[in-house]
Amino acid sequence: MIKVCKVDPRNGSSDFQTYISIVCGLGGIVGSITAIFLTEALTPYTTFSFYAFLNLGLLFFAYFLNEGQIEKQNVYRNIRKVVSHFKQPVVYRVVLFLFVARALVPTYGDIMYYFIINEVGFSKGFIAALTLAAYIALFIGSSFYNCFFKHINYPKLIFFGQIMM
């Protein structure tokens, strides 16, 4: 996949990331629709067993992903390149910021799920439907970005996004 991105050095990685978001959105839509039916119709044990079986299918497909043989020498050379890039301030500062931003902001996924189901009284199917809406938004937003906004630089996009909020 990386080789394909290098064919177009100007827009290759941006297009690739957009297409990944679109595919993740489509996959999330299918998974959310499945979750709506499974969580409403089946017991938690059966639902988790079903998803475990699906993960075995994912393992099967991942086994057949073949991007060719990797030479040992190229792996070491690439690791050295990655390490040298992390020594640059523009890279390690961004990575450090993202790490600190994730580390300092607590996530309440399981706690909120419990609260919404048991205290507020929403159904598991409703929560799955909200997830479906989020994946539909991801799909639509990624498609809009790819069609209309990919040639606009990020600071302008962020600026106008903040104004629209």
VOPAGU-2260 file (C-alpha; in pm, 1 decimal, decimal comma):
REM VOPAGU-2260
SITE   aa  ch    i         X         Y         Z
SITE  MET   A    0       0,0       0,0       0,0
SITE  ILE   A    1     284,5     235,9      80,7
SITE  LYS   A    2     430,1     172,8    -264,4
SITE  VAL   A    3     104,4     294,3    -418,3
SITE  CYS   A    4     119,3     615,7    -211,2
SITE  LYS   A    5     471,1     687,0    -333,1
SITE  VAL   A    6     352,6     691,2    -695,8
SITE  ASP   A    7     189,9    1028,8    -628,3
SITE  PRO   A    8     421,3    1202,7    -377,8
SITE  ARG   A    9     202,9    1515,4    -357,0
SITE  ASN   A   10    -143,6    1369,1    -291,1
SITE  GLY   A   11     -79,9     996,7    -248,8
SITE  SER   A   12     -82,2     976,6     129,8
SITE  SER   A   13    -375,6    1217,7     163,1
SITE  ASP   A   14    -582,1    1021,3     -86,8
SITE  PHE   A   15    -482,2     696,7      80,8
SITE  GLN   A   16    -587,1     819,8     426,0
SITE  THR   A   17    -917,1     946,1     286,1
SITE  TYR   A   18    -990,5     612,5     121,4
SITE  ILE   A   19    -904,3     430,6     444,8
SITE  SER   A   20   -1153,6     651,8     630,1
SITE  ILE   A   21   -1419,9     581,5     367,3
SITE  VAL   A   22   -1363,0     205,4     387,8
SITE  CYS   A   23   -1362,0     216,9     770,3
SITE  GLY   A   24   -1688,7     410,7     754,5
SITE  LEU   A   25   -1846,8     149,3     528,7
SITE  GLY   A   26   -1720,1    -132,8     748,9
SITE  GLY   A   27   -1848,4      45,0    1057,2
SITE  ILE   A   28   -2189,1      92,7     896,6
SITE  VAL   A   29   -2217,5    -280,6     826,1
SITE  GLY   A   30   -2086,9    -367,4    1173,8
SITE  SER   A   31   -2326,9    -125,0    1343,2
SITE  ILE   A   32   -2627,3    -259,5    1155,1
SITE  THR   A   33   -2521,6    -610,1    1258,5
SITE  ALA   A   34   -2477,8    -493,6    1618,6
SITE  ILE   A   35   -2828,0    -346,2    1627,5
SITE  PHE   A   36   -2981,4    -683,6    1547,5
SITE  LEU   A   37   -2740,7    -893,0    1752,6
SITE  THR   A   38   -2760,9    -690,4    2073,4
SITE  GLU   A   39   -3138,7    -671,3    2063,6
SITE  ALA   A   40   -3209,6   -1031,2    1962,4
SITE  LEU   A   41   -2935,9   -1237,3    2126,3
SITE  THR   A   42   -2784,7   -1279,2    2471,3
SITE  PRO   A   43   -2448,8   -1114,7    2545,5
SITE  TYR   A   44   -2279,2   -1456,5    2551,3
SITE  THR   A   45   -2409,7   -1544,2    2204,1
SITE  THR   A   46   -2322,1   -1200,1    2068,4
SITE  PHE   A   47   -1962,2   -1216,7    2194,4
SITE  SER   A   48   -1928,5   -1571,7    2062,1
SITE  PHE   A   49   -2051,6   -1458,2    1721,3
SITE  TYR   A   50   -1801,2   -1172,1    1713,3
SITE  ALA   A   51   -1520,5   -1404,5    1822,2
SITE  PHE   A   52   -1606,0   -1628,8    1528,5
SITE  LEU   A   53   -1597,4   -1326,8    1295,5
SITE  ASN   A   54   -1250,8   -1239,1    1427,0
SITE  LEU   A   55   -1131,9   -1584,4    1321,3
SITE  GLY   A   56   -1253,9   -1496,1     973,7
SITE  LEU   A   57   -1057,2   -1173,4     991,6
SITE  LEU   A   58    -749,3   -1371,3    1090,8
SITE  PHE   A   59    -803,4   -1596,3     788,3
SITE  PHE   A   60    -818,4   -1299,1     549,8
SITE  ALA   A   61    -518,3   -1130,8     712,0
SITE  TYR   A   62    -312,2   -1444,7     658,1
SITE  PHE   A   63    -353,2   -1409,7     282,3
SITE  LEU   A   64    -249,0   -1045,5     268,0
SITE  ASN   A   65      76,1   -1073,3      82,2
SITE  GLU   A   66     281,1    -771,6      -9,8
SITE  GLY   A   67     583,3    -971,1    -119,9
SITE  GLN   A   68     891,5   -1086,1      58,8
SITE  ILE   A   69    1069,2    -835,3     279,5
SITE  GLU   A   70    1442,8    -852,8     284,4
SITE  LYS   A   71    1598,8    -847,8     629,7
SITE  GLN   A   72    1843,0    -577,2     525,7
SITE  ASN   A   73    1559,6    -345,1     416,8
SITE  VAL   A   74    1383,1    -387,4     751,0
SITE  TYR   A   75    1687,5    -271,0     946,5
SITE  ARG   A   76    1744,2      18,1     706,3
SITE  ASN   A   77    1380,6     124,9     740,0
SITE  ILE   A   78    1394,7     105,6    1120,5
SITE  ARG   A   79    1701,0     330,7    1116,7
SITE  LYS   A   80    1513,7     575,6     893,0
SITE  VAL   A   81    1214,6     583,8    1127,5
SITE  VAL   A   82    1439,5     639,6    1429,1
SITE  SER   A   83    1622,0     920,4    1248,5
SITE  HIS   A   84    1289,0    1086,6    1165,5
SITE  PHE   A   85    1180,3    1070,6    1530,0
SITE  LYS   A   86    1490,1    1270,0    1622,3
SITE  GLN   A   87    1356,0    1568,5    1427,3
SITE  PRO   A   88    1169,1    1821,4    1644,9
SITE  VAL   A   89     880,8    1855,5    1399,9
SITE  VAL   A   90     810,5    1481,4    1434,6
SITE  TYR   A   91     879,5    1406,9    1800,1
SITE  ARG   A   92     693,6    1716,2    1920,1
SITE  VAL   A   93     378,8    1616,3    1731,4
SITE  VAL   A   94     404,7    1257,2    1855,2
SITE  LEU   A   95     463,7    1378,2    2209,5
SITE  PHE   A   96     164,3    1613,7    2187,5
SITE  LEU   A   97     -63,7    1334,9    2060,5
SITE  PHE   A   98      57,8    1100,1    2332,9
SITE  VAL   A   99       8,3    1357,1    2610,0
SITE  ALA   A  100    -332,9    1456,6    2470,8
SITE  ARG   A  101    -448,0    1093,4    2484,8
SITE  ALA   A  102    -280,3    1021,8    2816,8
SITE  LEU   A  103    -423,8    1323,0    3000,3
SITE  VAL   A  104    -779,0    1299,5    2868,1
SITE  PRO   A  105    -953,0    1007,6    3036,6
SITE  THR   A  106   -1185,0     787,8    2835,5
SITE  TYR   A  107   -1511,4     678,5    2984,4
SITE  GLY   A  108   -1628,0     424,1    2727,3
SITE  ASP   A  109   -1723,6     137,8    2957,3
SITE  ILE   A  110   -1845,2     363,7    3236,3
SITE  MET   A  111   -2061,3     567,6    2998,8
SITE  TYR   A  112   -2196,9     249,6    2839,5
SITE  TYR   A  113   -2302,8     122,1    3182,1
SITE  PHE   A  114   -2451,7     459,9    3274,3
SITE  ILE   A  115   -2644,7     498,4    2948,9
SITE  ILE   A  116   -2780,6     142,0    2956,2
SITE  ASN   A  117   -2859,3     102,8    3327,2
SITE  GLU   A  118   -2919,6     453,6    3455,0
SITE  VAL   A  119   -3056,6     646,8    3158,0
SITE  GLY   A  120   -3238,7     344,2    3019,9
SITE  PHE   A  121   -3133,7     345,3    2655,1
SITE  SER   A  122   -3138,7       9,0    2482,5
SITE  LYS   A  123   -2830,3    -162,2    2345,2
SITE  GLY   A  124   -2982,8    -135,7    1999,0
SITE  PHE   A  125   -3013,5     241,4    2036,7
SITE  ILE   A  126   -2645,3     266,1    2130,7
SITE  ALA   A  127   -2559,7      58,0    1821,8
SITE  ALA   A  128   -2778,7     291,1    1613,2
SITE  LEU   A  129   -2582,5     591,4    1745,7
SITE  THR   A  130   -2262,2     416,2    1642,5
SITE  LEU   A  131   -2418,2     360,1    1299,8
SITE  ALA   A  132   -2486,8     733,9    1273,2
SITE  ALA   A  133   -2124,5     808,8    1364,8
SITE  TYR   A  134   -1992,4     576,8    1092,2
SITE  ILE   A  135   -2230,9     724,3     837,0
SITE  ALA   A  136   -2097,1    1069,8     931,3
SITE  LEU   A  137   -1739,3     939,7     892,0
SITE  PHE   A  138   -1821,8     802,4     547,0
SITE  ILE   A  139   -1997,6    1120,6     431,5
SITE  GLY   A  140   -1732,0    1349,7     580,7
SITE  SER   A  141   -1446,0    1155,6     422,1
SITE  SER   A  142   -1623,4    1154,4      86,4
SITE  PHE   A  143   -1684,6    1530,9     107,3
SITE  TYR   A  144   -1322,3    1589,6     200,6
SITE  ASN   A  145   -1201,8    1379,1     -91,7
SITE  CYS   A  146   -1432,3    1556,2    -339,0
SITE  PHE   A  147   -1419,5    1918,8    -224,8
SITE  PHE   A  148   -1164,7    1997,0      45,8
SITE  LYS   A  149    -848,2    1794,4     -12,8
SITE  HIS   A  150    -675,1    2084,6    -188,1
SITE  ILE   A  151    -733,9    2325,9      99,8
SITE  ASN   A  152    -455,6    2335,0     358,3
SITE  TYR   A  153    -528,5    2203,0     707,2
SITE  PRO   A  154    -498,6    2529,1     906,3
SITE  LYS   A  155    -774,1    2685,9     692,0
SITE  LEU   A  156    -993,3    2377,5     730,0
SITE  ILE   A  157    -948,7    2375,6    1106,6
SITE  PHE   A  158   -1010,2    2751,5    1126,6
SITE  PHE   A  159   -1335,3    2738,8     930,6
SITE  GLY   A  160   -1442,3    2423,1    1113,4
SITE  GLN   A  161   -1405,7    2605,4    1444,3
SITE  ILE   A  162   -1605,0    2900,7    1313,1
SITE  MET   A  163   -1884,7    2669,1    1195,9
SITE  MET   A  164   -1902,3    2507,4    1541,8
